[in-house]
């Protein structure tokens, strides 16, 4: 398990209570809940990035191949 780093958050009272309630509902502490949210958000961003990269490679693969071929000659 990776070592933990302390990060302090300031939330308004409503958001803090929502976080406590959501964590309790999921049977985890608030730290674990926040970590899960961050991981889920990053996974979504990573999936979007990969989809965009695939689209670029699919759309421009012929051009990329032509450029690589020209560079090799």
PDB file of N, CA, C and O in Angstrom, chain B, residues numbered from 101:
ATOM      1  N   UNK B 101       0.842  -1.183   0.000  1.00  0.00           N
ATOM      2  CA  UNK B 101       0.000   0.000   0.000  1.00  0.00           C
ATOM      3  C   UNK B 101       0.885   1.244   0.000  1.00  0.00           C
ATOM      4  O   UNK B 101       1.861   1.320   0.746  1.00  0.00           O
ATOM      5  N   UNK B 102       0.544   2.199  -0.827  1.00  0.00           N
ATOM      6  CA  UNK B 102       1.319   3.430  -0.924  1.00  0.00           C
ATOM      7  C   UNK B 102       1.154   4.246   0.357  1.00  0.00           C
ATOM      8  O   UNK B 102       0.097   4.216   0.988  1.00  0.00           O
ATOM      9  N   UNK B 103       2.204   4.974   0.735  1.00  0.00           N
ATOM     10  CA  UNK B 103       2.085   5.814   1.929  1.00  0.00           C
ATOM     11  C   UNK B 103       1.064   6.916   1.689  1.00  0.00           C
ATOM     12  O   UNK B 103       0.863   7.360   0.559  1.00  0.00           O
ATOM     13  N   UNK B 104       0.431   7.344   2.753  1.00  0.00           N
ATOM     14  CA  UNK B 104      -0.596   8.382   2.663  1.00  0.00           C
ATOM     15  C   UNK B 104       0.023   9.756   2.889  1.00  0.00           C
ATOM     16  O   UNK B 104       0.957   9.907   3.676  1.00  0.00           O
ATOM     17  N   UNK B 105      -0.508  10.750   2.192  1.00  0.00           N
ATOM     18  CA  UNK B 105      -0.109  12.135   2.360  1.00  0.00           C
ATOM     19  C   UNK B 105      -1.308  12.904   2.885  1.00  0.00           C
ATOM     20  O   UNK B 105      -2.426  12.742   2.395  1.00  0.00           O
ATOM     21  N   UNK B 106      -1.073  13.730   3.869  1.00  0.00           N
ATOM     22  CA  UNK B 106      -2.172  14.490   4.454  1.00  0.00           C
ATOM     23  C   UNK B 106      -2.491  15.700   3.597  1.00  0.00           C
ATOM     24  O   UNK B 106      -1.597  16.437   3.181  1.00  0.00           O
ATOM     25  N   UNK B 107      -3.783  15.897   3.335  1.00  0.00           N
ATOM     26  CA  UNK B 107      -4.293  17.056   2.609  1.00  0.00           C
ATOM     27  C   UNK B 107      -5.464  17.589   3.410  1.00  0.00           C
ATOM     28  O   UNK B 107      -6.343  16.830   3.818  1.00  0.00           O
ATOM     29  N   UNK B 108      -5.477  18.877   3.631  1.00  0.00           N
ATOM     30  CA  UNK B 108      -6.581  19.488   4.380  1.00  0.00           C
ATOM     31  C   UNK B 108      -7.573  20.110   3.412  1.00  0.00           C
ATOM     32  O   UNK B 108      -7.181  20.793   2.467  1.00  0.00           O
ATOM     33  N   UNK B 109      -8.849  19.874   3.646  1.00  0.00           N
ATOM     34  CA  UNK B 109      -9.908  20.450   2.823  1.00  0.00           C
ATOM     35  C   UNK B 109     -10.760  21.368   3.671  1.00  0.00           C
ATOM     36  O   UNK B 109     -10.982  21.107   4.853  1.00  0.00           O
ATOM     37  N   UNK B 110     -11.229  22.424   3.078  1.00  0.00           N
ATOM     38  CA  UNK B 110     -12.193  23.299   3.752  1.00  0.00           C
ATOM     39  C   UNK B 110     -13.484  23.219   2.958  1.00  0.00           C
ATOM     40  O   UNK B 110     -13.522  23.568   1.778  1.00  0.00           O
ATOM     41  N   UNK B 111     -14.537  22.761   3.609  1.00  0.00           N
ATOM     42  CA  UNK B 111     -15.850  22.636   2.975  1.00  0.00           C
ATOM     43  C   UNK B 111     -16.845  23.449   3.768  1.00  0.00           C
ATOM     44  O   UNK B 111     -16.698  23.622   4.978  1.00  0.00           O
ATOM     45  N   UNK B 112     -17.867  23.951   3.081  1.00  0.00           N
ATOM     46  CA  UNK B 112     -18.917  24.588   3.857  1.00  0.00           C
ATOM     47  C   UNK B 112     -19.655  23.496   4.625  1.00  0.00           C
ATOM     48  O   UNK B 112     -19.529  22.316   4.299  1.00  0.00           O
ATOM     49  N   UNK B 113     -20.409  23.872   5.621  1.00  0.00           N
ATOM     50  CA  UNK B 113     -21.019  22.881   6.516  1.00  0.00           C
ATOM     51  C   UNK B 113     -21.954  21.927   5.774  1.00  0.00           C
ATOM     52  O   UNK B 113     -22.028  20.747   6.115  1.00  0.00           O
ATOM     53  N   UNK B 114     -22.658  22.420   4.777  1.00  0.00           N
ATOM     54  CA  UNK B 114     -23.569  21.561   4.012  1.00  0.00           C
ATOM     55  C   UNK B 114     -22.797  20.495   3.232  1.00  0.00           C
ATOM     56  O   UNK B 114     -23.166  19.321   3.241  1.00  0.00           O
ATOM     57  N   UNK B 115     -21.729  20.910   2.561  1.00  0.00           N
ATOM     58  CA  UNK B 115     -20.922  19.958   1.797  1.00  0.00           C
ATOM     59  C   UNK B 115     -20.241  18.955   2.723  1.00  0.00           C
ATOM     60  O   UNK B 115     -20.143  17.774   2.391  1.00  0.00           O
ATOM     61  N   UNK B 116     -19.771  19.411   3.875  1.00  0.00           N
ATOM     62  CA  UNK B 116     -19.131  18.507   4.837  1.00  0.00           C
ATOM     63  C   UNK B 116     -20.124  17.462   5.332  1.00  0.00           C
ATOM     64  O   UNK B 116     -19.783  16.286   5.456  1.00  0.00           O
ATOM     65  N   UNK B 117     -21.332  17.885   5.609  1.00  0.00           N
ATOM     66  CA  UNK B 117     -22.352  16.932   6.072  1.00  0.00           C
ATOM     67  C   UNK B 117     -22.720  15.960   4.958  1.00  0.00           C
ATOM     68  O   UNK B 117     -22.925  14.773   5.212  1.00  0.00           O
ATOM     69  N   UNK B 118     -22.803  16.448   3.741  1.00  0.00           N
ATOM     70  CA  UNK B 118     -23.081  15.557   2.605  1.00  0.00           C
ATOM     71  C   UNK B 118     -21.976  14.521   2.449  1.00  0.00           C
ATOM     72  O   UNK B 118     -22.250  13.352   2.181  1.00  0.00           O
ATOM     73  N   UNK B 119     -20.728  14.951   2.616  1.00  0.00           N
ATOM     74  CA  UNK B 119     -19.595  14.024   2.504  1.00  0.00           C
ATOM     75  C   UNK B 119     -19.658  12.974   3.613  1.00  0.00           C
ATOM     76  O   UNK B 119     -19.452  11.788   3.358  1.00  0.00           O
ATOM     77  N   UNK B 120     -19.941  13.406   4.840  1.00  0.00           N
ATOM     78  CA  UNK B 120     -20.055  12.454   5.955  1.00  0.00           C
ATOM     79  C   UNK B 120     -21.163  11.443   5.703  1.00  0.00           C
ATOM     80  O   UNK B 120     -20.989  10.244   5.919  1.00  0.00           O
ATOM     81  N   UNK B 121     -22.288  11.937   5.252  1.00  0.00           N
ATOM     82  CA  UNK B 121     -23.435  11.059   5.002  1.00  0.00           C
ATOM     83  C   UNK B 121     -23.134  10.068   3.867  1.00  0.00           C
ATOM     84  O   UNK B 121     -23.430   8.878   3.981  1.00  0.00           O
ATOM     85  N   UNK B 122     -22.553  10.563   2.788  1.00  0.00           N
ATOM     86  CA  UNK B 122     -22.229   9.702   1.652  1.00  0.00           C
ATOM     87  C   UNK B 122     -21.209   8.638   2.056  1.00  0.00           C
ATOM     88  O   UNK B 122     -21.325   7.480   1.657  1.00  0.00           O
ATOM     89  N   UNK B 123     -20.219   9.030   2.843  1.00  0.00           N
ATOM     90  CA  UNK B 123     -19.214   8.071   3.302  1.00  0.00           C
ATOM     91  C   UNK B 123     -19.853   7.023   4.206  1.00  0.00           C
ATOM     92  O   UNK B 123     -19.582   5.829   4.071  1.00  0.00           O
ATOM     93  N   UNK B 124     -20.690   7.466   5.116  1.00  0.00           N
ATOM     94  CA  UNK B 124     -21.365   6.534   6.031  1.00  0.00           C
ATOM     95  C   UNK B 124     -22.236   5.554   5.250  1.00  0.00           C
ATOM     96  O   UNK B 124     -22.251   4.361   5.556  1.00  0.00           O
ATOM     97  N   UNK B 125     -22.951   6.040   4.258  1.00  0.00           N
ATOM     98  CA  UNK B 125     -23.806   5.188   3.434  1.00  0.00           C
ATOM     99  C   UNK B 125     -22.983   4.109   2.734  1.00  0.00           C
ATOM    100  O   UNK B 125     -23.453   2.987   2.543  1.00  0.00           O
ATOM    101  N   UNK B 126     -21.755   4.454   2.355  1.00  0.00           N
ATOM    102  CA  UNK B 126     -20.877   3.519   1.638  1.00  0.00           C
ATOM    103  C   UNK B 126     -19.994   2.702   2.585  1.00  0.00           C
ATOM    104  O   UNK B 126     -19.178   1.891   2.146  1.00  0.00           O
ATOM    105  N   UNK B 127     -20.171   2.928   3.884  1.00  0.00           N
ATOM    106  CA  UNK B 127     -19.412   2.207   4.917  1.00  0.00           C
ATOM    107  C   UNK B 127     -17.908   2.436   4.803  1.00  0.00           C
ATOM    108  O   UNK B 127     -17.113   1.514   4.986  1.00  0.00           O
ATOM    109  N   UNK B 128     -17.530   3.673   4.499  1.00  0.00           N
ATOM    110  CA  UNK B 128     -16.124   4.075   4.477  1.00  0.00           C
ATOM    111  C   UNK B 128     -15.999   5.384   5.241  1.00  0.00           C
ATOM    112  O   UNK B 128     -16.999   6.042   5.527  1.00  0.00           O
ATOM    113  N   UNK B 129     -14.770   5.758   5.571  1.00  0.00           N
ATOM    114  CA  UNK B 129     -14.608   7.063   6.218  1.00  0.00           C
ATOM    115  C   UNK B 129     -14.540   8.149   5.141  1.00  0.00           C
ATOM    116  O   UNK B 129     -14.441   7.850   3.951  1.00  0.00           O
ATOM    117  N   UNK B 130     -14.593   9.394   5.568  1.00  0.00           N
ATOM    118  CA  UNK B 130     -14.626  10.513   4.621  1.00  0.00           C
ATOM    119  C   UNK B 130     -13.359  10.534   3.772  1.00  0.00           C
ATOM    120  O   UNK B 130     -13.422  10.844   2.582  1.00  0.00           O
ATOM    121  N   UNK B 131     -12.213  10.210   4.363  1.00  0.00           N
ATOM    122  CA  UNK B 131     -10.968  10.182   3.591  1.00  0.00           C
ATOM    123  C   UNK B 131     -11.072   9.197   2.435  1.00  0.00           C
ATOM    124  O   UNK B 131     -10.723   9.526   1.301  1.00  0.00           O
ATOM    125  N   UNK B 132     -11.547   8.000   2.717  1.00  0.00           N
ATOM    126  CA  UNK B 132     -11.683   6.991   1.661  1.00  0.00           C
ATOM    127  C   UNK B 132     -12.696   7.439   0.608  1.00  0.00           C
ATOM    128  O   UNK B 132     -12.492   7.228  -0.588  1.00  0.00           O
ATOM    129  N   UNK B 133     -13.781   8.055   1.054  1.00  0.00           N
ATOM    130  CA  UNK B 133     -14.804   8.536   0.122  1.00  0.00           C
ATOM    131  C   UNK B 133     -14.218   9.578  -0.832  1.00  0.00           C
ATOM    132  O   UNK B 133     -14.434   9.505  -2.041  1.00  0.00           O
ATOM    133  N   UNK B 134     -13.487  10.535  -0.296  1.00  0.00           N
ATOM    134  CA  UNK B 134     -12.879  11.574  -1.136  1.00  0.00           C
ATOM    135  C   UNK B 134     -11.870  10.951  -2.095  1.00  0.00           C
ATOM    136  O   UNK B 134     -11.806  11.332  -3.264  1.00  0.00           O
ATOM    137  N   UNK B 135     -11.078   9.988  -1.604  1.00  0.00           N
ATOM    138  CA  UNK B 135     -10.113   9.312  -2.468  1.00  0.00           C
ATOM    139  C   UNK B 135     -10.827   8.589  -3.612  1.00  0.00           C
ATOM    140  O   UNK B 135     -10.364   8.626  -4.752  1.00  0.00           O
ATOM    141  N   UNK B 136     -11.942   7.938  -3.317  1.00  0.00           N
ATOM    142  CA  UNK B 136     -12.718   7.247  -4.349  1.00  0.00           C
ATOM    143  C   UNK B 136     -13.241   8.236  -5.393  1.00  0.00           C
ATOM    144  O   UNK B 136     -13.204   7.959  -6.591  1.00  0.00           O
ATOM    145  N   UNK B 137     -13.725   9.384  -4.934  1.00  0.00           N
ATOM    146  CA  UNK B 137     -14.220  10.402  -5.865  1.00  0.00           C
ATOM    147  C   UNK B 137     -13.112  10.888  -6.790  1.00  0.00           C
ATOM    148  O   UNK B 137     -13.318  11.038  -7.994  1.00  0.00           O
ATOM    149  N   UNK B 138     -11.937  11.133  -6.218  1.00  0.00           N
ATOM    150  CA  UNK B 138     -10.813  11.619  -7.021  1.00  0.00           C
ATOM    151  C   UNK B 138     -10.389  10.560  -8.042  1.00  0.00           C
ATOM    152  O   UNK B 138     -10.161  10.872  -9.211  1.00  0.00           O
ATOM    153  N   UNK B 139     -10.286   9.320  -7.594  1.00  0.00           N
ATOM    154  CA  UNK B 139      -9.899   8.243  -8.517  1.00  0.00           C
ATOM    155  C   UNK B 139     -10.924   8.087  -9.644  1.00  0.00           C
ATOM    156  O   UNK B 139     -10.550   7.946 -10.808  1.00  0.00           O
ATOM    157  N   UNK B 140     -12.200   8.111  -9.303  1.00  0.00           N
ATOM    158  CA  UNK B 140     -13.250   7.964 -10.320  1.00  0.00           C
ATOM    159  C   UNK B 140     -13.188   9.115 -11.326  1.00  0.00           C
ATOM    160  O   UNK B 140     -13.342   8.900 -12.529  1.00  0.00           O
ATOM    161  N   UNK B 141     -12.964  10.334 -10.833  1.00  0.00           N
ATOM    162  CA  UNK B 141     -12.879  11.490 -11.716  1.00  0.00           C
ATOM    163  C   UNK B 141     -11.684  11.360 -12.651  1.00  0.00           C
ATOM    164  O   UNK B 141     -11.798  11.626 -13.848  1.00  0.00           O
ATOM    165  N   UNK B 142     -10.543  10.953 -12.113  1.00  0.00           N
ATOM    166  CA  UNK B 142      -9.338  10.790 -12.936  1.00  0.00           C
ATOM    167  C   UNK B 142      -9.506   9.676 -13.948  1.00  0.00           C
ATOM    168  O   UNK B 142      -9.015   9.789 -15.071  1.00  0.00           O
ATOM    169  N   UNK B 143     -10.180   8.612 -13.584  1.00  0.00           N
ATOM    170  CA  UNK B 143     -10.422   7.524 -14.530  1.00  0.00           C
ATOM    171  C   UNK B 143     -11.271   7.998 -15.695  1.00  0.00           C
ATOM    172  O   UNK B 143     -11.022   7.620 -16.839  1.00  0.00           O
ATOM    173  N   UNK B 144     -12.279   8.828 -15.413  1.00  0.00           N
ATOM    174  CA  UNK B 144     -13.114   9.372 -16.485  1.00  0.00           C
ATOM    175  C   UNK B 144     -12.286  10.239 -17.426  1.00  0.00           C
ATOM    176  O   UNK B 144     -12.400  10.124 -18.646  1.00  0.00           O
ATOM    177  N   UNK B 145     -11.449  11.110 -16.854  1.00  0.00           N
ATOM    178  CA  UNK B 145     -10.605  11.985 -17.671  1.00  0.00           C
ATOM    179  C   UNK B 145      -9.665  11.140 -18.527  1.00  0.00           C
ATOM    180  O   UNK B 145      -9.471  11.441 -19.705  1.00  0.00           O
ATOM    181  N   UNK B 146      -9.079  10.087 -17.954  1.00  0.00           N
ATOM    182  CA  UNK B 146      -8.169   9.208 -18.677  1.00  0.00           C
ATOM    183  C   UNK B 146      -8.899   8.515 -19.829  1.00  0.00           C
ATOM    184  O   UNK B 146      -8.360   8.413 -20.931  1.00  0.00           O
ATOM    185  N   UNK B 147     -10.118   8.039 -19.580  1.00  0.00           N
ATOM    186  CA  UNK B 147     -10.903   7.391 -20.637  1.00  0.00           C
ATOM    187  C   UNK B 147     -11.217   8.365 -21.766  1.00  0.00           C
ATOM    188  O   UNK B 147     -11.146   7.998 -22.939  1.00  0.00           O
ATOM    189  N   UNK B 148     -11.560   9.592 -21.424  1.00  0.00           N
ATOM    190  CA  UNK B 148     -11.838  10.611 -22.438  1.00  0.00           C
ATOM    191  C   UNK B 148     -10.578  10.901 -23.251  1.00  0.00           C
ATOM    192  O   UNK B 148     -10.637  11.031 -24.474  1.00  0.00           O
ATOM    193  N   UNK B 149      -9.431  11.002 -22.560  1.00  0.00           N
ATOM    194  CA  UNK B 149      -8.165  11.232 -23.252  1.00  0.00           C
ATOM    195  C   UNK B 149      -7.866  10.096 -24.225  1.00  0.00           C
ATOM    196  O   UNK B 149      -7.514  10.339 -25.379  1.00  0.00           O
ATOM    197  N   UNK B 150      -8.008   8.854 -23.757  1.00  0.00           N
ATOM    198  CA  UNK B 150      -7.725   7.713 -24.628  1.00  0.00           C
ATOM    199  C   UNK B 150      -8.660   7.674 -25.826  1.00  0.00           C
ATOM    200  O   UNK B 150      -8.229   7.365 -26.938  1.00  0.00           O
ATOM    201  N   UNK B 151      -9.929   7.982 -25.614  1.00  0.00           N
ATOM    202  CA  UNK B 151     -10.889   8.002 -26.722  1.00  0.00           C
ATOM    203  C   UNK B 151     -10.492   9.076 -27.743  1.00  0.00           C
ATOM    204  O   UNK B 151     -10.578   8.851 -28.950  1.00  0.00           O
ATOM    205  N   UNK B 152     -10.061  10.234 -27.257  1.00  0.00           N
ATOM    206  CA  UNK B 152      -9.627  11.299 -28.158  1.00  0.00           C
ATOM    207  C   UNK B 152      -8.375  10.914 -28.929  1.00  0.00           C
ATOM    208  O   UNK B 152      -8.265  11.179 -30.126  1.00  0.00           O
ATOM    209  N   UNK B 153      -7.431  10.288 -28.235  1.00  0.00           N
ATOM    210  CA  UNK B 153      -6.210   9.848 -28.895  1.00  0.00           C
ATOM    211  C   UNK B 153      -6.519   8.804 -29.959  1.00  0.00           C
ATOM    212  O   UNK B 153      -5.954   8.842 -31.053  1.00  0.00           O
ATOM    213  N   UNK B 154      -7.411   7.877 -29.644  1.00  0.00           N
ATOM    214  CA  UNK B 154      -7.799   6.847 -30.622  1.00  0.00           C
ATOM    215  C   UNK B 154      -8.453   7.487 -31.830  1.00  0.00           C
ATOM    216  O   UNK B 154      -8.173   7.105 -32.966  1.00  0.00           O
ATOM    217  N   UNK B 155      -9.317   8.452 -31.593  1.00  0.00           N
ATOM    218  CA  UNK B 155      -9.998   9.131 -32.700  1.00  0.00           C
ATOM    219  C   UNK B 155      -8.988   9.827 -33.611  1.00  0.00           C
ATOM    220  O   UNK B 155      -9.099   9.764 -34.835  1.00  0.00           O
ATOM    221  N   UNK B 156      -8.008  10.488 -33.009  1.00  0.00           N
ATOM    222  CA  UNK B 156      -6.979  11.165 -33.809  1.00  0.00           C
ATOM    223  C   UNK B 156      -6.187  10.146 -34.613  1.00  0.00           C
ATOM    224  O   UNK B 156      -5.947  10.339 -35.804  1.00  0.00           O
ATOM    225  N   UNK B 157      -5.780   9.056 -33.958  1.00  0.00           N
ATOM    226  CA  UNK B 157      -5.017   8.034 -34.677  1.00  0.00           C
ATOM    227  C   UNK B 157      -5.838   7.400 -35.792  1.00  0.00           C
ATOM    228  O   UNK B 157      -5.319   7.128 -36.875  1.00  0.00           O
ATOM    229  N   UNK B 158      -7.128   7.165 -35.525  1.00  0.00           N
ATOM    230  CA  UNK B 158      -7.990   6.593 -36.557  1.00  0.00           C
ATOM    231  C   UNK B 158      -8.174   7.559 -37.721  1.00  0.00           C
ATOM    232  O   UNK B 158      -8.112   7.159 -38.884  1.00  0.00           O
ATOM    233  N   UNK B 159      -8.401   8.838 -37.403  1.00  0.00           N
ATOM    234  CA  UNK B 159      -8.680   9.826 -38.447  1.00  0.00           C
ATOM    235  C   UNK B 159      -7.438  10.214 -39.249  1.00  0.00           C
ATOM    236  O   UNK B 159      -7.533  10.532 -40.434  1.00  0.00           O
ATOM    237  N   UNK B 160      -6.278  10.185 -38.599  1.00  0.00           N
ATOM    238  CA  UNK B 160      -5.074  10.686 -39.245  1.00  0.00           C
ATOM    239  C   UNK B 160      -3.995   9.621 -39.427  1.00  0.00           C
ATOM    240  O   UNK B 160      -2.839   9.953 -39.687  1.00  0.00           O
ATOM    241  N   UNK B 161      -4.356   8.360 -39.295  1.00  0.00           N
ATOM    242  CA  UNK B 161      -3.335   7.297 -39.395  1.00  0.00           C
ATOM    243  C   UNK B 161      -2.651   7.294 -40.750  1.00  0.00           C
ATOM    244  O   UNK B 161      -1.441   7.084 -40.832  1.00  0.00           O
ATOM    245  N   UNK B 162      -3.402   7.522 -41.802  1.00  0.00           N
ATOM    246  CA  UNK B 162      -2.806   7.525 -43.142  1.00  0.00           C
ATOM    247  C   UNK B 162      -1.809   8.671 -43.269  1.00  0.00           C
ATOM    248  O   UNK B 162      -0.715   8.488 -43.803  1.00  0.00           O
ATOM    249  N   UNK B 163      -2.179   9.837 -42.786  1.00  0.00           N
ATOM    250  CA  UNK B 163      -1.279  10.992 -42.829  1.00  0.00           C
ATOM    251  C   UNK B 163      -0.031  10.724 -41.986  1.00  0.00           C
ATOM    252  O   UNK B 163       1.082  11.037 -42.409  1.00  0.00           O
ATOM    253  N   UNK B 164      -0.211  10.150 -40.805  1.00  0.00           N
ATOM    254  CA  UNK B 164       0.924   9.832 -39.940  1.00  0.00           C
ATOM    255  C   UNK B 164       1.857   8.839 -40.630  1.00  0.00           C
ATOM    256  O   UNK B 164       3.078   8.996 -40.588  1.00  0.00           O
ATOM    257  N   UNK B 165       1.289   7.828 -41.258  1.00  0.00           N
ATOM    258  CA  UNK B 165       2.094   6.832 -41.980  1.00  0.00           C
ATOM    259  C   UNK B 165       2.866   7.492 -43.132  1.00  0.00           C
ATOM    260  O   UNK B 165       4.037   7.188 -43.360  1.00  0.00           O
ATOM    261  N   UNK B 166       2.200   8.389 -43.846  1.00  0.00           N
ATOM    262  CA  UNK B 166       2.861   9.088 -44.957  1.00  0.00           C
ATOM    263  C   UNK B 166       4.027   9.936 -44.433  1.00  0.00           C
ATOM    264  O   UNK B 166       5.095   9.955 -45.044  1.00  0.00           O
ATOM    265  N   UNK B 167       3.837  10.621 -43.333  1.00  0.00           N
ATOM    266  CA  UNK B 167       4.892  11.463 -42.752  1.00  0.00           C
ATOM    267  C   UNK B 167       6.060  10.594 -42.297  1.00  0.00           C
ATOM    268  O   UNK B 167       7.221  10.930 -42.532  1.00  0.00           O
ATOM    269  N   UNK B 168       5.744   9.468 -41.639  1.00  0.00           N
ATOM    270  CA  UNK B 168       6.814   8.561 -41.190  1.00  0.00           C
ATOM    271  C   UNK B 168       7.570   7.983 -42.389  1.00  0.00           C
ATOM    272  O   UNK B 168       8.795   7.861 -42.347  1.00  0.00           O
ATOM    273  N   UNK B 169       6.858   7.630 -43.444  1.00  0.00           N
ATOM    274  CA  UNK B 169       7.499   7.077 -44.640  1.00  0.00           C
ATOM    275  C   UNK B 169       8.410   8.114 -45.298  1.00  0.00           C
ATOM    276  O   UNK B 169       9.508   7.790 -45.752  1.00  0.00           O
ATOM    277  N   UNK B 170       7.939   9.376 -45.344  1.00  0.00           N
ATOM    278  CA  UNK B 170       8.747  10.437 -45.932  1.00  0.00           C
ATOM    279  C   UNK B 170       9.988  10.698 -45.084  1.00  0.00           C
ATOM    280  O   UNK B 170      11.051  11.001 -45.625  1.00  0.00           O
ATOM    281  N   UNK B 171       9.866  10.586 -43.778  1.00  0.00           N
ATOM    282  CA  UNK B 171      11.011  10.818 -42.891  1.00  0.00           C
ATOM    283  C   UNK B 171      12.050   9.715 -43.023  1.00  0.00           C
ATOM    284  O   UNK B 171      13.245   9.951 -42.844  1.00  0.00           O
ATOM    285  N   UNK B 172      11.585   8.501 -43.340  1.00  0.00           N
ATOM    286  CA  UNK B 172      12.491   7.347 -43.465  1.00  0.00           C
ATOM    287  C   UNK B 172      13.223   7.332 -44.797  1.00  0.00           C
ATOM    288  O   UNK B 172      14.241   6.655 -44.939  1.00  0.00           O
ATOM    289  N   UNK B 173      12.698   8.094 -45.801  1.00  0.00           N
ATOM    290  CA  UNK B 173      13.351   8.052 -47.109  1.00  0.00           C
ATOM    291  C   UNK B 173      14.360   9.148 -47.294  1.00  0.00           C
ATOM    292  O   UNK B 173      14.988   9.236 -48.349  1.00  0.00           O
TER     293      UNK B 173
END
